[in-house]
Amino acid sequence: MDKSKINVAVLMGGRTAEHEISVASGKMVLKNLDLSKYNVKPITITREGSWVVPSGYLSDGASVAALLPEVLTRDSTGKEIIPVETGSALSRTASEKVDIVFIAMHGPFGEDGTIQGLLEILDLPYVGSDVEASAISMNKIRTKEIYMHHRIPTPRYLVIEESDWRKKRESLTGRIEKRLGLPCVTKPPRLGSSVGIKIVSDRDTLASALDLVFRYGAKALVEEFIPGREITCPVLDNGPGEKPTALPLVEIVPKTSMYFDYEAKYLPGGSEEIVPARIDEELTKKAQLLGAKAHLALGCSGLSRTDMILNGESLSVLETNTLPGMTEASLFPKAARAAGMSFPQLLDHLIEVAFKTHRSKKVCVER
């Protein structure tokens, strides 16, 4: 291991429906980190919640390129890696002098502040938003409440409790129809990658769509359906006290479905992503201002991506992602590239900002 380089652990996987996408993001990060600057350690959390932590670091391109399995079973020396529980994994990470953690996780137990809290306890810098901003942004209901407080336009919505739905489907269906109309959109409040989302056009579909949402949790978010073009605004942080940069907008044109669902996001040919979006300069600035406003209102740091619907001249903000995907098909790297920033340069910037953010934190110790 070259001691002059920065030791970067790339954390991916997790016991979530977004495990596979997280691993894909982690691999792309590993492949694009500049090995003249970094020693890299891939750490994978399995679907069952155990941690796969190889000893040492990868410092050459051949080792990184060999990371094809979903979970490494042997380290770079050929030694078998035995999965361990969380406490042992954190102890090993600390003992091997990791300088910074690049979190490439999506969904619960990764994007929701839980991992961030563990890293705070270890006093380890990490890429992305802190515990509070991660937890709030992962909860679409809380996010919408903050949007409304800051006068960020967002679709009207209702929150349905599973216990209420089981007892009074008819009355709640009527309330949804009266308040939001059909079609409407049903969502799990605490998942990303469009997992569990449905556009509902009739009562029967509404019932099955809500039953699907309740497989992922005890609450469902139901939004009014706003037709239009799907736009997303990636935002790149520049460190504490600096204004974030809104990157070029991305216009998303789904090819295989009505909206930007899981297949459209991650399957080859599922959608066309146009950078910059085909909208005029005035609307572009308006969307970028909304993206930056959402980033700041939620307290995000490092990076974020805010999704919107453009209906005529009106923009409606749907959600903000604190750890956008980093796969080959992901939108954030495409927007950065359109702004003249290569993937390795983007990773350098995120790591630099993470160090700045960590140094700026003031820990209060009671005496």
N, C-alpha and C positions, 0 to 999 in steps of 0.2 A: 504494500500500500504506500502510495506517495503522500508523505505527511505534509507536503506543501499545498495539496489540493483540499478542497472543501468536501467533507464527508456528507453525502446526501442519501437519506433513506427514502425510497419511494414506496408509499403505503397504498395498497390496493386490495380489492376484493370486498369481503364482508358478508355477513349473514343477512342478505337482503335480496329483493327481487332484481336489483340492479348490479348484482355481483359480476356478471359477465361483462357488462359495459365498463365497470370500474377496472377490471383486469385489463381490458383493451386500452383504456386510458393510461393505466400504469405502464404498460409495455411501450406505448408511444412516447411517454415521458422518458423512460429509460433509454430508448433508442436515440432520442434527440438531445439529451444532456451532453454538453461539451466535455469529453473525457480528458481534455487537456487542463480542465479546471476542477473536475469533480471525480471523486471516488464514489461509486454508486452501490447501494445495497437495496435489492428488492425485498420487500416484506409483504407477504400475502396473508390476509385473514380468510380462512376457508369459509365455505357455506355453513359449516357447523360452528364457527366462531373461534376455532383454534388458530394460532399464529404460526406461520412458516417463516423462520428467520435464519437465513444462511449465515454462516460465520464469515467474517472478513468482508471485503468489498470487491466489486468488479471494476477493473481499471482499463480494460481494453475492449475494442469494438467486437471482437470475436465472441467474447464472453456474453456481452449484452445481446448480440444478434442470436445467440443460442437460446434465449428466453422464450421458447415457443410454447411449452406446456402451460396450462392454466395455472398450475401451482408447481413450483420447483420441488423436485424430490431429492435432488443432490446439489451441493454447492459447487463452486468453480474448481475445487480440488477433487471432486468425485465422492466426497463424503455424504452419506445419507443424512437428510435433514428430518429431524423428528419434530412434528408440530407440538407446540407448547401452549399453555394457557396464558391469559393476558398478563398477569403479574410477572411471570418468568420472561415473557417477551419484552416487556418494558425494561426489566432489569438488564437483560442482555443488550438491548438497544442503547441504554445509558452507558453500560460498561465498555461498549465498543466505540465510544466517543463519536457518536453521530452528532454532526454540527447543526443539521436542519432536516426537517421532515417535509417532503413534498406529498401532500395528501391528494391522492388520485381516486378518492372514494365518492360514491354517489348514494343518496338515499339515507335511510335510518342507520344509526351507528357509525356514520362517517361524515355526512354533510349536515348533521343536526346538532353539532356541538359536543357530542359525547367524546369522540376522539380528541377534539380540540381541548377538552377539559383534562384528559389524561396527559396530554403533552404540556399543558400549563403546569400541572403538578410536577412534571419532570424538568420544568424550566427550559424546554426545548423550543426554539423557533420553528414555525411551520408556515407553509404557504396557505393563504386564504383567510377568511374572516374568523373573528374570535368566537368564543363560546356563545355569547349573547346573540350576536348578529346571525350566526349559523342556526341557532335554535329557532329564532323568530322567523327567519326567511324560509326555513324548511316547513314551517306550518303555514299553509296557504290561507288559513282563516285569519291568523294573527297578521300575516302580511297584508291582507286586504284591509284590515282595520287601520293599519298604519298608512296605507295608500290613501284611504279616505280622510284620515286626520290631516295629511299633508296635501290634500286636494289633488292627488294623482288620479286621473280618471281610470275607473276599473268597472267591469260588468257588475250589475246587481246580482245578489246571491242570497241563498238560504243555507243554513246548516241543519242537517237532519241527523238526529241521534238514532243509533241502531235500535235501542230499546223502544223509542217512540214509533219507529217504522214498523216494528213487529206487532205493535198493538193497534195502530190506526193508519194503515196504508191508504185507505180511501180518502180520509180527510187531509192527509199530508199530500197526496197526489193532487187533490183539488187546490190546495194552497200553492203548490208549485206552479200549477197551470195558471192560477189567477195572478200570482206575483211575478213569475218569470216568463210564462208562456211556453209553448212547444214550437220548435225544438228548443231543448236546453242542454246543458253540459253537466255530466256527473264526474266527480273527481275524488280520489282519496286525498285527504288534506296533507299527508306527510310522505308522499312518494314523488319521485321525478321520472324522467325518461318517458313520460306519458303513460306509465303503467297504470292500468285500471280506468283510464279515461274513456268516456263514451259520449257521442253526440246522440241525443235521444229525441225521437220524432213523434212517439205515441205513448199511451199509457202502459201498454204491455212491455215495451222496450224499457220504459222508465223503471218498472219493477225489477226487471232482470239486471239493469245497469246498477241500480242501488244495491241489489244483493251482491253484485261483483265487488263494489266499493267496500262493503262491510266485511269482505274476506280479508281486507288489509287493515281494518281498524274499526273503532266504534262510532266514528263520525263520518258523514259524507258532506262534501261541498257541492252544491248545485248552483250553477251560474246561468244567467241568461245567455242565449246563443247570439253572438254578434257576427254576422257574415262579413267577409272581407279578406284582405291580404294579410298573410302572417309575416311580421317583421320582428327582428330581434336586434337589440342594441348591446353589444359587448362593451364593458367598461373596464379599463385598466387603471389600477391605483398607481400613484407615484410616491407613496409614503406619507406618513403623518404630517399634517399641515399643508400638504400640496393638493391642488385640485385634481380629481380623477380625470382621465382622458376617455371620452366616448369614441370608440373605434368606428370604422365604417359600418353602416347598417347592413344586415343580411336579410334579403327577401327569400322566403321559403315557399317553394311551389311543390306540394306533395304530388307524386305521380301515381301512387298505388292506393291512396285512400283519400277521404274527404278532408283530413286535417293531418298535422304533423305528428302522427302516432309513432309507436315504437318501431314498426317496420319501416315507415317512411324515414325515420331518423337514422337507422343503423343498417338497413339492407342496401346493397349496391343498387343504384337506380331507383331507390324509393322516393327520392325527391330531388329537385333541382334547387341549389342554393346560389343565389345571385348576389355578388358583392362588387360594388355597392348596390343597394336596393334601387329599383327603378322608380324612384319618387323624386319630386322636385326639391330644390335646395331648401325652401322654407319648411316643408314637411320633414325633411331630413334633420334640420336643426331642432325642430320641435321634438322629434322622437329621441334625438341624442340628449336633449335637455331632460326629457322624462327619464331616460335610462340613468343619467347621472344623478338626478333627483332621487330616484328609487334607491340607488346605491348608497347615497348619503343618509336618506331617511331611515334605512334599515341598519345603518352602522357598518356596512360591508367594508372590507379591506382586501387588498391583493387584487381580486378580480371579481366580476359578477357578469351576469347576462340577463337582461330583462326582456321578456317576450311580450309582444303587443299584437293587436289586431288593428289594421287600418281600414276603416269603413268610410269611403268618400274622403273627406278632409278630417275626419275624427279618428283619434287614436285612443284605444282602450288597453290599459296595461293588465296583463294576465298574471304574471308571476316573475320572481327574480331568483335566479340560480346562483348560489354562492360558490359552487365548484362545478363550472360548466365542463362538459365532456372534452376530452383531449384525444379522441380517437382520430383515425384518418378522415372520417366523415364529419367530424365535429365542426361547429360553427365558429367558435372562438379563434382557433388557429387560422381559419380562413380569413376572418376579419383582420387579424393581426398582420397576416401576409399582405392583405390589400393596403394596409397602412405602411408597408415597407419593412415589416419586422418578420424575420424568419422564425421558425419554430424554436431553434436553439436560442436565438436572441430573446424571444418571449420568455422562455424558461429562465434565462439569466436575469431578466428584469423582475420576474416574480420572486426569485430567490433573494435578489438584492432588496426588494421592498419588504419581504418577510423579515430579513435581518433588521432593517430600519424600524419596522413596527415593533419587533421584540425589544429592541433597545429603548424604545420610547415608553414602554409600560412601567408604571410605578406600582410596586407591590407594597400594600399597607401591612405592616406587622405590628400587632398590638404589643405594647410593652407594659 
